[in-house]
Amino acid sequence: MFEKFLGVDVAKENIDASSTQRLKSMLAVLRKRDIVHGITPVKIRLVLEDLGPTFVKLGQIMSMRPDFLPQEYCDEFAKLQNDAKPLSFSVIKDVIEHEYQCRWNKMFRSIDEEALGSASIAQVHRATLLNGDKVVVKVQRPGIHEVMSKDIILLKRAARILKVLNRSQDVVDLGMVLDEMWDVAKQEMDFLMEADHIDEFGRLNADVPYVTCPKVYRGMSTQHILVMEYIDGIRFDDFDGFKAHGYNMELMGRRLGENYVKQIVDDGYFHADPHPGNIWVRNGVIVWLDLGMMGRLSNKDRLAIRKAIFALSNKDTFEMKNAVLSLGIPQGRVNHTQLYQDLDALIAQYSSMDFAQLRMGILTRQIMNILRVHHIAIAPGISMFCRGVITIEGLMRMCCPKVSFVDIFARSLQISYKKNFNWKDELGKAKREGYVLIRKSMQLPEQISDILKMTMSGQTKVNLDLTGSEEPLRRIDRMINKLIIAIICAALLLGSSTICTTNMTPQIMEIPLLGFFGYLAAIILSIKLLYSIITHK
């Protein structure tokens, strides 16, 4: 019954009895949370937590998409934690021995039975290698890939049904979000990919003396087990620990902000989940942990971000509009006039504000809301950037409120521009552009003459796009459609009445069958037309 309800083809979608049971458990959770009597951000978050790791991961991804969801939902989903009930050590030991094809004590001198941390995808234990090195062993939960893949199949089927039932442009494209979530989850479930992330991050930050990441033991790491150096330090939000070690909180906060901006502006490769538990300090050095989810920004994205910051500082609405359109992907026709007005109102809010006092997180949320209103979607890299910036700025305001993250960001952009500035290159570029301008200017009289000739001969065509004309045209289109339905109804009634004057067989209730179906079609179309007229006043 559940398969028929969701329209699932068992053969095509690989849905079996266990998936049917999963559907029953999902419905039980929805009934438990009384979802039919209204939804709230808190209620949806609790539902996601009850449904398990796939849905927790979905909520975490959705919290990074303020272009899709209202901000109150994003804020609530950001509270979703990966904390999960720890697996027993016997299960962890079985996974290790299955992966290495030998007894665990052939690879480790000892493994702590108590987990350091337990998340929806993996569990971490402290261990000691045979050579005495202190390490942590990240072990993937058995069967998690199969569980999440089946949940994704069911969710995609539900997303397709929702798309059919509601064709409104305001509906979240759950299919795209699910694809993004599954890509992120597969990255996090492939520990060799996380090892690659750690190596690349370490290489890009090798020249930064106050930043590092754990060493990976490649020879002992597999797709389901990751062995890394044990970091004996303190969390970045451990104020008592900072005081005990004599660290300068303001200095460490500034270094954290500068490094994160470097990851974004210079490298285009940044930590996508920079919460305090993933940022530790050891011997005065910032250590980035859990690099399973990393964000990437293309040169185009980084250039658009630079443009947006400079446009805000210079109060240039036109340049801000260009930057916003470069960052997003329009899902339909964009009302450029309204977009310009919305961005102009946004910039006006900051016209009298000191740039150093600007809150990057609030600005990012406001821009994302504008994108959502205008149906402009953003790429996964940009959504991770927005979430990362909001998280890191919140952490810095909590730990070192005197340090302005946006000030660090702006100064870094200026330094980056100066660093990449070359007088010879700029002079050569100016010469080339000047030559092109002169050559095109010399062609203007000829082009104007051609336009005049075409106009006089009646060959000129003008493409005119009137901004704001879409809604009147849609109304006219709906009026014409209603008129066509009315004409069809009249034709069906006249045609059916004419048929009734004959002795055509077969008949239903002494009415020819063809005439009967004609009357029936006319009644259905009439009801639909009347309903449309009443509901769309």
Secondary structure as a PSIPRED ss2 file (coil, helix, strand):
# PSIPRED VFORMAT (PSIPRED V4.0)

   1 M C   1.000  0.000  0.000
   2 F H   0.000  1.000  0.000
   3 E H   0.000  1.000  0.000
   4 K H   0.000  1.000  0.000
   5 F H   0.000  1.000  0.000
   6 L H   0.000  1.000  0.000
   7 G C   1.000  0.000  0.000
   8 V C   1.000  0.000  0.000
   9 D C   1.000  0.000  0.000
  10 V H   0.000  1.000  0.000
  11 A H   0.000  1.000  0.000
  12 K H   0.000  1.000  0.000
  13 E H   0.000  1.000  0.000
  14 N C   1.000  0.000  0.000
  15 I C   1.000  0.000  0.000
  16 D C   1.000  0.000  0.000
  17 A H   0.000  1.000  0.000
  18 S H   0.000  1.000  0.000
  19 S H   0.000  1.000  0.000
  20 T H   0.000  1.000  0.000
  21 Q H   0.000  1.000  0.000
  22 R H   0.000  1.000  0.000
  23 L H   0.000  1.000  0.000
  24 K H   0.000  1.000  0.000
  25 S H   0.000  1.000  0.000
  26 M H   0.000  1.000  0.000
  27 L H   0.000  1.000  0.000
  28 A H   0.000  1.000  0.000
  29 V H   0.000  1.000  0.000
  30 L H   0.000  1.000  0.000
  31 R H   0.000  1.000  0.000
  32 K H   0.000  1.000  0.000
  33 R C   1.000  0.000  0.000
  34 D C   1.000  0.000  0.000
  35 I H   0.000  1.000  0.000
  36 V H   0.000  1.000  0.000
  37 H H   0.000  1.000  0.000
  38 G C   1.000  0.000  0.000
  39 I C   1.000  0.000  0.000
  40 T C   1.000  0.000  0.000
  41 P H   0.000  1.000  0.000
  42 V H   0.000  1.000  0.000
  43 K H   0.000  1.000  0.000
  44 I H   0.000  1.000  0.000
  45 R H   0.000  1.000  0.000
  46 L H   0.000  1.000  0.000
  47 V H   0.000  1.000  0.000
  48 L H   0.000  1.000  0.000
  49 E H   0.000  1.000  0.000
  50 D H   0.000  1.000  0.000
  51 L H   0.000  1.000  0.000
  52 G C   1.000  0.000  0.000
  53 P H   0.000  1.000  0.000
  54 T H   0.000  1.000  0.000
  55 F H   0.000  1.000  0.000
  56 V H   0.000  1.000  0.000
  57 K H   0.000  1.000  0.000
  58 L H   0.000  1.000  0.000
  59 G H   0.000  1.000  0.000
  60 Q H   0.000  1.000  0.000
  61 I H   0.000  1.000  0.000
  62 M H   0.000  1.000  0.000
  63 S C   1.000  0.000  0.000
  64 M C   1.000  0.000  0.000
  65 R C   1.000  0.000  0.000
  66 P C   1.000  0.000  0.000
  67 D C   1.000  0.000  0.000
  68 F C   1.000  0.000  0.000
  69 L C   1.000  0.000  0.000
  70 P C   1.000  0.000  0.000
  71 Q H   0.000  1.000  0.000
  72 E H   0.000  1.000  0.000
  73 Y H   0.000  1.000  0.000
  74 C H   0.000  1.000  0.000
  75 D H   0.000  1.000  0.000
  76 E H   0.000  1.000  0.000
  77 F H   0.000  1.000  0.000
  78 A C   1.000  0.000  0.000
  79 K C   1.000  0.000  0.000
  80 L C   1.000  0.000  0.000
  81 Q C   1.000  0.000  0.000
  82 N C   1.000  0.000  0.000
  83 D C   1.000  0.000  0.000
  84 A C   1.000  0.000  0.000
  85 K C   1.000  0.000  0.000
  86 P C   1.000  0.000  0.000
  87 L C   1.000  0.000  0.000
  88 S C   1.000  0.000  0.000
  89 F H   0.000  1.000  0.000
  90 S H   0.000  1.000  0.000
  91 V H   0.000  1.000  0.000
  92 I H   0.000  1.000  0.000
  93 K H   0.000  1.000  0.000
  94 D H   0.000  1.000  0.000
  95 V H   0.000  1.000  0.000
  96 I H   0.000  1.000  0.000
  97 E H   0.000  1.000  0.000
  98 H H   0.000  1.000  0.000
  99 E H   0.000  1.000  0.000
 100 Y H   0.000  1.000  0.000
 101 Q C   1.000  0.000  0.000
 102 C C   1.000  0.000  0.000
 103 R C   1.000  0.000  0.000
 104 W H   0.000  1.000  0.000
 105 N H   0.000  1.000  0.000
 106 K H   0.000  1.000  0.000
 107 M C   1.000  0.000  0.000
 108 F E   0.000  0.000  1.000
 109 R E   0.000  0.000  1.000
 110 S E   0.000  0.000  1.000
 111 I E   0.000  0.000  1.000
 112 D C   1.000  0.000  0.000
 113 E C   1.000  0.000  0.000
 114 E C   1.000  0.000  0.000
 115 A C   1.000  0.000  0.000
 116 L C   1.000  0.000  0.000
 117 G E   0.000  0.000  1.000
 118 S E   0.000  0.000  1.000
 119 A C   1.000  0.000  0.000
 120 S C   1.000  0.000  0.000
 121 I C   1.000  0.000  0.000
 122 A E   0.000  0.000  1.000
 123 Q E   0.000  0.000  1.000
 124 V E   0.000  0.000  1.000
 125 H E   0.000  0.000  1.000
 126 R E   0.000  0.000  1.000
 127 A E   0.000  0.000  1.000
 128 T E   0.000  0.000  1.000
 129 L E   0.000  0.000  1.000
 130 L C   1.000  0.000  0.000
 131 N C   1.000  0.000  0.000
 132 G C   1.000  0.000  0.000
 133 D C   1.000  0.000  0.000
 134 K E   0.000  0.000  1.000
 135 V E   0.000  0.000  1.000
 136 V E   0.000  0.000  1.000
 137 V E   0.000  0.000  1.000
 138 K E   0.000  0.000  1.000
 139 V E   0.000  0.000  1.000
 140 Q E   0.000  0.000  1.000
 141 R C   1.000  0.000  0.000
 142 P C   1.000  0.000  0.000
 143 G C   1.000  0.000  0.000
 144 I H   0.000  1.000  0.000
 145 H H   0.000  1.000  0.000
 146 E H   0.000  1.000  0.000
 147 V H   0.000  1.000  0.000
 148 M H   0.000  1.000  0.000
 149 S H   0.000  1.000  0.000
 150 K H   0.000  1.000  0.000
 151 D H   0.000  1.000  0.000
 152 I H   0.000  1.000  0.000
 153 I H   0.000  1.000  0.000
 154 L H   0.000  1.000  0.000
 155 L H   0.000  1.000  0.000
 156 K H   0.000  1.000  0.000
 157 R H   0.000  1.000  0.000
 158 A H   0.000  1.000  0.000
 159 A H   0.000  1.000  0.000
 160 R H   0.000  1.000  0.000
 161 I H   0.000  1.000  0.000
 162 L H   0.000  1.000  0.000
 163 K H   0.000  1.000  0.000
 164 V H   0.000  1.000  0.000
 165 L H   0.000  1.000  0.000
 166 N C   1.000  0.000  0.000
 167 R C   1.000  0.000  0.000
 168 S C   1.000  0.000  0.000
 169 Q C   1.000  0.000  0.000
 170 D C   1.000  0.000  0.000
 171 V C   1.000  0.000  0.000
 172 V C   1.000  0.000  0.000
 173 D C   1.000  0.000  0.000
 174 L H   0.000  1.000  0.000
 175 G H   0.000  1.000  0.000
 176 M H   0.000  1.000  0.000
 177 V H   0.000  1.000  0.000
 178 L H   0.000  1.000  0.000
 179 D H   0.000  1.000  0.000
 180 E H   0.000  1.000  0.000
 181 M H   0.000  1.000  0.000
 182 W H   0.000  1.000  0.000
 183 D H   0.000  1.000  0.000
 184 V H   0.000  1.000  0.000
 185 A H   0.000  1.000  0.000
 186 K H   0.000  1.000  0.000
 187 Q H   0.000  1.000  0.000
 188 E H   0.000  1.000  0.000
 189 M H   0.000  1.000  0.000
 190 D C   1.000  0.000  0.000
 191 F H   0.000  1.000  0.000
 192 L H   0.000  1.000  0.000
 193 M H   0.000  1.000  0.000
 194 E H   0.000  1.000  0.000
 195 A H   0.000  1.000  0.000
 196 D H   0.000  1.000  0.000
 197 H H   0.000  1.000  0.000
 198 I H   0.000  1.000  0.000
 199 D H   0.000  1.000  0.000
 200 E H   0.000  1.000  0.000
 201 F H   0.000  1.000  0.000
 202 G H   0.000  1.000  0.000
 203 R H   0.000  1.000  0.000
 204 L H   0.000  1.000  0.000
 205 N C   1.000  0.000  0.000
 206 A C   1.000  0.000  0.000
 207 D C   1.000  0.000  0.000
 208 V C   1.000  0.000  0.000
 209 P C   1.000  0.000  0.000
 210 Y C   1.000  0.000  0.000
 211 V E   0.000  0.000  1.000
 212 T E   0.000  0.000  1.000
 213 C C   1.000  0.000  0.000
 214 P C   1.000  0.000  0.000
 215 K C   1.000  0.000  0.000
 216 V E   0.000  0.000  1.000
 217 Y C   1.000  0.000  0.000
 218 R H   0.000  1.000  0.000
 219 G H   0.000  1.000  0.000
 220 M H   0.000  1.000  0.000
 221 S C   1.000  0.000  0.000
 222 T C   1.000  0.000  0.000
 223 Q C   1.000  0.000  0.000
 224 H C   1.000  0.000  0.000
 225 I E   0.000  0.000  1.000
 226 L E   0.000  0.000  1.000
 227 V E   0.000  0.000  1.000
 228 M E   0.000  0.000  1.000
 229 E E   0.000  0.000  1.000
 230 Y C   1.000  0.000  0.000
 231 I C   1.000  0.000  0.000
 232 D C   1.000  0.000  0.000
 233 G C   1.000  0.000  0.000
 234 I E   0.000  0.000  1.000
 235 R E   0.000  0.000  1.000
 236 F C   1.000  0.000  0.000
 237 D C   1.000  0.000  0.000
 238 D C   1.000  0.000  0.000
 239 F H   0.000  1.000  0.000
 240 D H   0.000  1.000  0.000
 241 G H   0.000  1.000  0.000
 242 F H   0.000  1.000  0.000
 243 K H   0.000  1.000  0.000
 244 A H   0.000  1.000  0.000
 245 H H   0.000  1.000  0.000
 246 G C   1.000  0.000  0.000
 247 Y C   1.000  0.000  0.000
 248 N C   1.000  0.000  0.000
 249 M H   0.000  1.000  0.000
 250 E H   0.000  1.000  0.000
 251 L H   0.000  1.000  0.000
 252 M H   0.000  1.000  0.000
 253 G H   0.000  1.000  0.000
 254 R H   0.000  1.000  0.000
 255 R H   0.000  1.000  0.000
 256 L H   0.000  1.000  0.000
 257 G H   0.000  1.000  0.000
 258 E H   0.000  1.000  0.000
 259 N H   0.000  1.000  0.000
 260 Y H   0.000  1.000  0.000
 261 V H   0.000  1.000  0.000
 262 K H   0.000  1.000  0.000
 263 Q H   0.000  1.000  0.000
 264 I H   0.000  1.000  0.000
 265 V H   0.000  1.000  0.000
 266 D H   0.000  1.000  0.000
 267 D H   0.000  1.000  0.000
 268 G C   1.000  0.000  0.000
 269 Y E   0.000  0.000  1.000
 270 F E   0.000  0.000  1.000
 271 H E   0.000  0.000  1.000
 272 A C   1.000  0.000  0.000
 273 D C   1.000  0.000  0.000
 274 P C   1.000  0.000  0.000
 275 H C   1.000  0.000  0.000
 276 P H   0.000  1.000  0.000
 277 G H   0.000  1.000  0.000
 278 N H   0.000  1.000  0.000
 279 I E   0.000  0.000  1.000
 280 W E   0.000  0.000  1.000
 281 V E   0.000  0.000  1.000
 282 R E   0.000  0.000  1.000
 283 N C   1.000  0.000  0.000
 284 G C   1.000  0.000  0.000
 285 V E   0.000  0.000  1.000
 286 I E   0.000  0.000  1.000
 287 V E   0.000  0.000  1.000
 288 W E   0.000  0.000  1.000
 289 L C   1.000  0.000  0.000
 290 D C   1.000  0.000  0.000
 291 L C   1.000  0.000  0.000
 292 G C   1.000  0.000  0.000
 293 M C   1.000  0.000  0.000
 294 M E   0.000  0.000  1.000
 295 G E   0.000  0.000  1.000
 296 R E   0.000  0.000  1.000
 297 L C   1.000  0.000  0.000
 298 S C   1.000  0.000  0.000
 299 N H   0.000  1.000  0.000
 300 K H   0.000  1.000  0.000
 301 D H   0.000  1.000  0.000
 302 R H   0.000  1.000  0.000
 303 L H   0.000  1.000  0.000
 304 A H   0.000  1.000  0.000
 305 I H   0.000  1.000  0.000
 306 R H   0.000  1.000  0.000
 307 K H   0.000  1.000  0.000
 308 A H   0.000  1.000  0.000
 309 I H   0.000  1.000  0.000
 310 F H   0.000  1.000  0.000
 311 A H   0.000  1.000  0.000
 312 L H   0.000  1.000  0.000
 313 S H   0.000  1.000  0.000
 314 N C   1.000  0.000  0.000
 315 K C   1.000  0.000  0.000
 316 D C   1.000  0.000  0.000
 317 T H   0.000  1.000  0.000
 318 F H   0.000  1.000  0.000
 319 E H   0.000  1.000  0.000
 320 M H   0.000  1.000  0.000
 321 K H   0.000  1.000  0.000
 322 N H   0.000  1.000  0.000
 323 A H   0.000  1.000  0.000
 324 V H   0.000  1.000  0.000
 325 L H   0.000  1.000  0.000
 326 S H   0.000  1.000  0.000
 327 L H   0.000  1.000  0.000
 328 G E   0.000  0.000  1.000
 329 I E   0.000  0.000  1.000
 330 P E   0.000  0.000  1.000
 331 Q C   1.000  0.000  0.000
 332 G C   1.000  0.000  0.000
 333 R C   1.000  0.000  0.000
 334 V C   1.000  0.000  0.000
 335 N C   1.000  0.000  0.000
 336 H H   0.000  1.000  0.000
 337 T H   0.000  1.000  0.000
 338 Q H   0.000  1.000  0.000
 339 L H   0.000  1.000  0.000
 340 Y H   0.000  1.000  0.000
 341 Q H   0.000  1.000  0.000
 342 D H   0.000  1.000  0.000
 343 L H   0.000  1.000  0.000
 344 D H   0.000  1.000  0.000
 345 A H   0.000  1.000  0.000
 346 L H   0.000  1.000  0.000
 347 I H   0.000  1.000  0.000
 348 A H   0.000  1.000  0.000
 349 Q H   0.000  1.000  0.000
 350 Y C   1.000  0.000  0.000
 351 S C   1.000  0.000  0.000
 352 S C   1.000  0.000  0.000
 353 M C   1.000  0.000  0.000
 354 D C   1.000  0.000  0.000
 355 F H   0.000  1.000  0.000
 356 A H   0.000  1.000  0.000
 357 Q H   0.000  1.000  0.000
 358 L C   1.000  0.000  0.000
 359 R C   1.000  0.000  0.000
 360 M H   0.000  1.000  0.000
 361 G H   0.000  1.000  0.000
 362 I H   0.000  1.000  0.000
 363 L H   0.000  1.000  0.000
 364 T H   0.000  1.000  0.000
 365 R H   0.000  1.000  0.000
 366 Q H   0.000  1.000  0.000
 367 I H   0.000  1.000  0.000
 368 M H   0.000  1.000  0.000
 369 N H   0.000  1.000  0.000
 370 I H   0.000  1.000  0.000
 371 L H   0.000  1.000  0.000
 372 R H   0.000  1.000  0.000
 373 V H   0.000  1.000  0.000
 374 H C   1.000  0.000  0.000
 375 H C   1.000  0.000  0.000
 376 I E   0.000  0.000  1.000
 377 A E   0.000  0.000  1.000
 378 I E   0.000  0.000  1.000
 379 A C   1.000  0.000  0.000
 380 P H   0.000  1.000  0.000
 381 G H   0.000  1.000  0.000
 382 I H   0.000  1.000  0.000
 383 S H   0.000  1.000  0.000
 384 M H   0.000  1.000  0.000
 385 F H   0.000  1.000  0.000
 386 C H   0.000  1.000  0.000
 387 R H   0.000  1.000  0.000
 388 G H   0.000  1.000  0.000
 389 V H   0.000  1.000  0.000
 390 I H   0.000  1.000  0.000
 391 T H   0.000  1.000  0.000
 392 I H   0.000  1.000  0.000
 393 E H   0.000  1.000  0.000
 394 G H   0.000  1.000  0.000
 395 L H   0.000  1.000  0.000
 396 M H   0.000  1.000  0.000
 397 R H   0.000  1.000  0.000
 398 M H   0.000  1.000  0.000
 399 C H   0.000  1.000  0.000
 400 C C   1.000  0.000  0.000
 401 P C   1.000  0.000  0.000
 402 K C   1.000  0.000  0.000
 403 V C   1.000  0.000  0.000
 404 S C   1.000  0.000  0.000
 405 F H   0.000  1.000  0.000
 406 V H   0.000  1.000  0.000
 407 D H   0.000  1.000  0.000
 408 I H   0.000  1.000  0.000
 409 F H   0.000  1.000  0.000
 410 A H   0.000  1.000  0.000
 411 R H   0.000  1.000  0.000
 412 S H   0.000  1.000  0.000
 413 L H   0.000  1.000  0.000
 414 Q H   0.000  1.000  0.000
 415 I H   0.000  1.000  0.000
 416 S H   0.000  1.000  0.000
 417 Y H   0.000  1.000  0.000
 418 K H   0.000  1.000  0.000
 419 K H   0.000  1.000  0.000
 420 N H   0.000  1.000  0.000
 421 F C   1.000  0.000  0.000
 422 N C   1.000  0.000  0.000
 423 W H   0.000  1.000  0.000
 424 K H   0.000  1.000  0.000
 425 D H   0.000  1.000  0.000
 426 E H   0.000  1.000  0.000
 427 L H   0.000  1.000  0.000
 428 G H   0.000  1.000  0.000
 429 K H   0.000  1.000  0.000
 430 A H   0.000  1.000  0.000
 431 K H   0.000  1.000  0.000
 432 R H   0.000  1.000  0.000
 433 E H   0.000  1.000  0.000
 434 G H   0.000  1.000  0.000
 435 Y H   0.000  1.000  0.000
 436 V H   0.000  1.000  0.000
 437 L H   0.000  1.000  0.000
 438 I H   0.000  1.000  0.000
 439 R H   0.000  1.000  0.000
 440 K H   0.000  1.000  0.000
 441 S H   0.000  1.000  0.000
 442 M H   0.000  1.000  0.000
 443 Q H   0.000  1.000  0.000
 444 L H   0.000  1.000  0.000
 445 P H   0.000  1.000  0.000
 446 E H   0.000  1.000  0.000
 447 Q H   0.000  1.000  0.000
 448 I H   0.000  1.000  0.000
 449 S H   0.000  1.000  0.000
 450 D H   0.000  1.000  0.000
 451 I H   0.000  1.000  0.000
 452 L H   0.000  1.000  0.000
 453 K H   0.000  1.000  0.000
 454 M H   0.000  1.000  0.000
 455 T H   0.000  1.000  0.000
 456 M H   0.000  1.000  0.000
 457 S C   1.000  0.000  0.000
 458 G C   1.000  0.000  0.000
 459 Q C   1.000  0.000  0.000
 460 T C   1.000  0.000  0.000
 461 K C   1.000  0.000  0.000
 462 V C   1.000  0.000  0.000
 463 N C   1.000  0.000  0.000
 464 L C   1.000  0.000  0.000
 465 D C   1.000  0.000  0.000
 466 L C   1.000  0.000  0.000
 467 T C   1.000  0.000  0.000
 468 G C   1.000  0.000  0.000
 469 S C   1.000  0.000  0.000
 470 E H   0.000  1.000  0.000
 471 E H   0.000  1.000  0.000
 472 P H   0.000  1.000  0.000
 473 L H   0.000  1.000  0.000
 474 R H   0.000  1.000  0.000
 475 R H   0.000  1.000  0.000
 476 I H   0.000  1.000  0.000
 477 D H   0.000  1.000  0.000
 478 R H   0.000  1.000  0.000
 479 M H   0.000  1.000  0.000
 480 I H   0.000  1.000  0.000
 481 N H   0.000  1.000  0.000
 482 K H   0.000  1.000  0.000
 483 L H   0.000  1.000  0.000
 484 I H   0.000  1.000  0.000
 485 I H   0.000  1.000  0.000
 486 A H   0.000  1.000  0.000
 487 I H   0.000  1.000  0.000
 488 I H   0.000  1.000  0.000
 489 C H   0.000  1.000  0.000
 490 A H   0.000  1.000  0.000
 491 A H   0.000  1.000  0.000
 492 L H   0.000  1.000  0.000
 493 L H   0.000  1.000  0.000
 494 L H   0.000  1.000  0.000
 495 G H   0.000  1.000  0.000
 496 S H   0.000  1.000  0.000
 497 S H   0.000  1.000  0.000
 498 T H   0.000  1.000  0.000
 499 I H   0.000  1.000  0.000
 500 C H   0.000  1.000  0.000
 501 T C   1.000  0.000  0.000
 502 T C   1.000  0.000  0.000
 503 N C   1.000  0.000  0.000
 504 M C   1.000  0.000  0.000
 505 T C   1.000  0.000  0.000
 506 P C   1.000  0.000  0.000
 507 Q E   0.000  0.000  1.000
 508 I E   0.000  0.000  1.000
 509 M C   1.000  0.000  0.000
 510 E C   1.000  0.000  0.000
 511 I E   0.000  0.000  1.000
 512 P E   0.000  0.000  1.000
 513 L H   0.000  1.000  0.000
 514 L H   0.000  1.000  0.000
 515 G H   0.000  1.000  0.000
 516 F H   0.000  1.000  0.000
 517 F H   0.000  1.000  0.000
 518 G H   0.000  1.000  0.000
 519 Y H   0.000  1.000  0.000
 520 L H   0.000  1.000  0.000
 521 A H   0.000  1.000  0.000
 522 A H   0.000  1.000  0.000
 523 I H   0.000  1.000  0.000
 524 I H   0.000  1.000  0.000
 525 L H   0.000  1.000  0.000
 526 S H   0.000  1.000  0.000
 527 I H   0.000  1.000  0.000
 528 K H   0.000  1.000  0.000
 529 L H   0.000  1.000  0.000
 530 L H   0.000  1.000  0.000
 531 Y H   0.000  1.000  0.000
 532 S H   0.000  1.000  0.000
 533 I H   0.000  1.000  0.000
 534 I H   0.000  1.000  0.000
 535 T H   0.000  1.000  0.000
 536 H C   1.000  0.000  0.000
 537 K C   1.000  0.000  0.000
